[in-house]
């Protein structure tokens, strides 16, 4: 006879936190959001900890090397998507690991044969006012000039005016040579009163751009997630099909943490993958999942996983529950797996972090997930909205949006994430192709989200995630209390500070 759970499957929307005494020391600036991402023994420290409890999803529309750098600068980790060739994923990992703080790979590039119209369209798409002009229009091509807003006047210059007539030519540029230090680059910027310093190699190929505006911002990244060599810590997603070829290439590229990308991780294929990594590579950490209960957690932990990802069917673009009837409300899943984690810790003295993946719509859901026992969260839609995500910014009507599609959609063509054995095509979709509202820069939004989380933790009388998990008081809410909790019985004015 089938087993029936008598308790309903709960979502984060069905819970609220109750306040505890807020002491005078409970202020947002005193809250520590550091959290482990790799398992560790009682009394020891984890090999890797995050400085903020955030990771970006293993998705084509979310996590590439640009997101990896941007999120690591804030203190979190990205898992670069694995639904691409092994070579291209390894290249992304290598780029993120090789990134030097303050040295930016140009993301806005054109050729001399482009026009002012192309400059303006690129600026609208990227928000960048500085465009590198290279021989082939690539970020690493031979540098021929630079275009900034000072090089043209929209009111006087024709839109079909070629870039070659607009740009400041290479002969007139002050440039730095590859290999110079950040301090030396900044000295050149201040000596010559520059806003941007191109860095070129011996063949005049563009390596990086160093911006004056980034000088202060580098001082504002005290939480940067760095390895022993002061490179950013980078994650990558793998599957259970080509892991014997993919993992060695990612390890050679310098990856710090791997995670198996799968809609359902309670499988023998995941066990085989985890054991392969553990048996063949030292100091390479691997997360597994996704699971929604004690049994799935224990199975993957005993296989050797360093952290466990929790959640099936709760993502905003995921339709696994709709298509297959498989899944669980995210809150219920996190609560049970967190209890299993604590039980395993008491039995063995080994603490295995868990990651809540999916079901988060509002910022306060992150705090709830942490209070319920998650060590960190994985977000897709949240990060897909930002400049740093890999997708295009598109204007629809009067609003800008960014493309966002699931790894289970036909667009992603990622059949490898389904642990069904053998090789096959994607027979049916478990994700959708969509848009999300464009929200600007990651840093600006992340700062706001982190302040909300810290403020809520102070209301709960907690200065760390561990303390929150020990002290939190959580209540179920009724349908009518949900209505009561929002603005009601008033006529709202428009606000530019409305929460997403």
N, C-alpha and C positions, 0 to 999 in steps of 0.2 A: 504493500500500500504506500502511496506517495506520502511524503512528510509535509505537513502544513504548518506554516508559521502563523500563530494566532495574532501576533502584534503586526499592525499595518506597516508597510514600507514607508518610512518617513523621509521628508526632504528638509533642507535647511530652513525653508520658508515656514516650517511648522514649529520652530523653536525661537525662543528669546533668552538672552542672558539676564539674570537678576543682578543688581548692583550689590557689591560688598562695601565695607567701609573703605573709603579713599583716604589714606593717610597723607600727611603733608609731603612725604617723599615720593608719593605716587604722582609724578608729573611725566608727560610724554618724553621729555628729554632724558629721563632716567630709565626708560624702558629698554631692555636688551632683547632684540629679536633674533639673536643667533640660535641656530638649531642644527642638530646632526643630520647628515645625509647618508653616512655609512655606519654600519653596525660596529659596536664596540663592547668590550667587557666592562663589567661593573668596576668602578675605581679607576678606569682608564679614560683617555680622551679619544673621540672619533678621529679617524685619519683625515676626514674632510667634514667641515661644518659650513653651513651657509651663514651669511651675516644678516640676511632677511629670509623669511620662509617662503620664497617664491621660486618656481621654475616655470619655464615656458614649454608648451606642449611640443611633442615630436610630430610636427606638421609642416607640410610644404608652405602653407600660408602664414606660418608663424616664425619658425626657428631656423635661420641661416646664420652665417658667421657675423653678420652685422648685429643681429639680435643677441648673439652670444656675447659679443663685446659690450654692448649697451647694458645688458642685464647684469653681467659680471661687474661692471663699474658701479652698479647700485648695490651689489652684494648678493645677488641671486645667481642662478645657473640656467643656461639654455641647453636643451638636448636637440642638437642639429638633426633635422629630419633624415630618415634613412631610406625613404622612397625615391631614391636617385641612384645613379651608378656609384659603385664603390669608390672609383677615382674622384668623382666630383664631391662626394661627402668627405673623403679624406682631405681634399684640397680645402674645403671650408674649415675643417678642424685645424688644419695647418695655418690658415690665414688668421684664425682667431687666436691661436697660440702665439703666432709671430707678431701679433699687433702690439705696437709699442704705444703706451699712453701718450696722447698728444699728437701722434702721427696718424693721420686719417687717410684711408684709401678713398680717392675721389669717387663720388657716386653720381656726379653730374658731369658728363663728358660729351663733346661734340667734335666735329671736324671743321676745318676752315670753309668747306663748301656748304655747310648748313647756313641758315638765315636767321635774322633777328626774330622771325616768327617762331623758329625752333627754340631759340633761347627763351622766349617768353613762355612757350608751352612747357618747356622743361622746368622752368622756375615755378610755374603753377603746380606742376605735378610733384615736385620734390620739396619746394620751399627754399631751395638753395639759391643764393644770389651770386655765388662764385661758380663759374663753369670752366673746367679745364678743356683746352682745345688741343687734341692730339691728332697725330697723322691718321690713325685708323679709328678714332672716336672711342677708344677703350681707356680704361682707368690706368693701364700700364703702357700705353703707346708713347711714341716720341712726342714730347711736349713742344708745341709750336706757339702757344700763347695762352692767355687767360682773359676771360670776360667777366667783368663785375658790373654792377648797376651804374657805375660811373663812366662806363665806356659807351653808353648810348642814351639817346633821349627819344622816348616813345612819340612825343609830340612832333618831332622833326625828322626822325629816321624812318625810312620806308621798311615795311615788314619783310620785303624780299631782299633787303640789303645783306650781302654775304658776311658771314662771321669774319672772314679774312680782312674785311675793311673795318671791323668793329674792335677786334681783340687787341690787347696789348701784346705785341710780338715777343717772342722769347728773348730776342736781343736786348729788349728794354726791361726785362725782368731781373729782379734780384732772386737768386735761387740758392738752395743749400745742396750739398753733395751727399749722396747716400753714405750712411755710416756716422754722420755727425750726431752728437748727443742732443737730447731735448734742451738742455741748458744752452748749448751753442745755437740751436735753432731760435730759441727765444731771444738770445742776444742780438741775432741778425734782425729779428722782427722789431725789437725796440730801437736798435741803432738806425735802421732805415725807415722807421715809422710805417711799417707794413701792417696790413690786415691779414694777409695770407702769404705764406712762404712755401713755394713748391720745392720738393726734394726730388732731385733727379740723379740717375746713375751716370756712369762714364759715357754712355751712348745717348744721353739726353732723354732717356725714357723716364716717364713719371713714376716715382715710387709712392710718395705721400704728399699730403698737404698739411701744413701746420698753421693753425689760425690763432690770431691774437686773442679772440674771444674765449678760446679754450684754456688760456693760461690760468684764469681764475677758476674755471670749471674743474680743472684737474685737482685744485686744492679743495674742491667740494665733493670729492669722491673718497672720503675716508673709509668707507665700507667695502671698497673694491675687493672682489674675491680673487686672491692671487695664490699661486703655488710658490714653492721654495725658490724658484728662479724669477719671481716677480712677473710671471706671465699669467694671463687670465685663466681661471679654471673653466674647462669646457666639457660639456657632455655630448653624447651622440646616441641616437636610436639605432637599434639593430633588429633583425627579425630572426625567426627560427628556421629559415630556409638556407640562406647563404652565409651564415655566421662564421663558418670556418674560413671563408675567403675575406669577409668584411672586417671581422674583428682584428686580425693581424695588421691590416692596412690602417685602421683607425688608431691602433696602439702605436704603430710606427709614426703616425702623424702627430702623436702627443696627447690623445684624448685622456681625460682624467676619470670620467665616470660614464659607463654605458647603461642603457636601459632597454629592455625588450619591449618593443612597441606591438601591443596586441589588444584586441577587444576583449579577450577572455584568456587570462594567463594560467588558469588551473588546468595544466596540460603536461603530458610527458615530454612534449617537444620543448617546453620552457625548461623543464628539469635538465634535459640533455644540453641545452644551450648554456645554462648557468654553470653546469659542471665542466663543460669544455673550457669556459673562460677561467674558472678557478684552477683547473688542472694545468693550464698552459701558460698563464700570464701572472706574474707577481705584481702586486701593487696596482692592479687594475680592478676597479670596483664596478659591480653590476647590480642594477635594480631589476625586479621582475614584477609581473602583473599583467592585466588587472584582475583583482579578486574582490569579493564582496562579503566573505565570511571567514570564520575561524579555520575551516578545513583548507581553504585555498591558501590562507596565510601560512599555516603550518607546513603545508606541502612545499611551498617555494622557499621558505626559510631553511627547512631541512635539506633542500637541494643546494643551499649555499648562498642565496641572494643576500645582498648587502642592504637593500631597502625594498619595501613592498609598495606597489602602487594600487590604490583602492578606487573602485568605481566602474560600473558598467552601464552604459546607456544614459548617463546624466549630462553629457556635453550638449551645448546649444545646437551643434550641427550633427549630433549623433542620433540615429533612428534605430539603433539596435533593438531597443525594447519594442518599438512599433513593428519592426520587421520580423523579429524572432521570438518575442515574448520572454527575453532573457534580460535580467538586470535586477537592480534593487535601488530603492531610494537612497540617495547619497548619504544622508545623515545616519540612517540605519546601518549602512555598510561601514562607515567610519567608526561608529560606536562599537560594533561587534569586533572589528579587526583590531581596534585599539585595545579592547579588553583581552583579546588573544595575544597581542604583543606584550602586554603587562604580565600576563600569565606565563608566557615563555621566558620573560626576563626573570621572574621569581624562580622558575625551574632551573634555568641554565646560567644566570648571571650575564647573559648576552642581550643587549638592547638593540632591536632592529627597528630603525625609523620607518614610519609609514607616510605615504604621500597621498593626499586627497586629490583625486583627479576627476573633475566634472561637478556639475550641480551648483556651481557658484555663479550667482547672478549679480548680487550686490556686494559691496566691500565688506559689510558686516558678516557675510557668510564665511569669509576667510577667518575672522575671529572665532566664529562658531566652530568651524572645522578644527581649528587649533585647540579650542577649549574641549572639544569632544575627543581629542587624543591625537590628531594628525600632527606630525612634526613639520611638515611643509605642504604646500599646495602646488598643483600644476594647472596652469591656465592657458587656454587657447584664444577664445574670443577677446579676452581682456587685452592680450598683447597684440592681436591681429589688427587692432585699431590704430596702432602707433606708426610714426614715421619709420621706425627701425624694422618693421616687419617687411618681408620680401615682396609683398603684393603691390599692385598698382593702386594709386589714389584716383578715383573716378568721380566725376561730377554728375549727379543725377538730380535733375530739377535745380533747386537752389542749394543743394547740400552736397558735401563731399563725403564719399564712402570709400571703404577699402574692400577688395574682394576677400572672401573667406570661405574655404571649402574643407570638408572633412576628409580624413584619410580613408574613410570607407566609401567615398563617393567615386563615381566613374571617372571624374576629372583627375583624381589622385592616382588612379590605376595601381593601387597598392594592395594587391591580393596577398602579398607575402605576410601581412600582419595578422592573417587569420590562421590560427593553429589547427588546420584540418588535415595535415599530412599531404605529402606529395606536392606537385606543381600544378596549378590550375589558374584559370582566369577568374575575374570577379563576376560571379554569377548574378548576384543581386547587391544593391547598394545598402550600406549601413550608415551612410552620411549624406549630407546635402551640399549643394553649391549655393553660396549666398553672399550677402554684403553685410558689413558692420559699419556703424557711423565712424567716420574719421575723427580721431581725438587728439591729434598733435603729437608731442614728443613723449617718449616713455618716461623720462625723468620727471617732468612736470606732473604727470598723472600718478606715477608711483609715489612721489613725495606726499601727495594728497591722500592716497590710499593708506600709506604707512602711518600718517598722522591719525587717521581715523582708527586704525587698529590699536595704536598706542593709547589713544584717548579712551577707547572702550576698555582696554586692559586696566587702565587706571581706575575706571569706574568699578571694575571687578577686584580692585585692591591687589593687582599683580604687576610685577616688574620684569617678569620673564615668562616665556612660553611654558616652561615646566611648572612655575607657580600658578599660572592660569589654569593648567590642567588639573592641578590639585585643589584649587580654591573655587573654580567656576561653579555657579549654580544656574542650572538650565531648566526652563519650563516649556512645556507644550503650550501652543496657543490655539485658540478657536478661530473659526472663519470670521466671526464678528470682531474679534480683537485685532485681526489683520487689517480690517477696514479702519478700526479706531486708531491704529498705529500710524496711519498716513494722514496727510492733510485731508480734511473733510468738512463739509458744511460751510465752505468759504469759496469765494471767487478768487482764483490764483492769479497773481501778476506774473508776467514773464520774468525769468531770472537767468542771467548769464552763468550763475554758479550752480545751476541745477545739477544734481548728481546723475551720473550715468546709470 
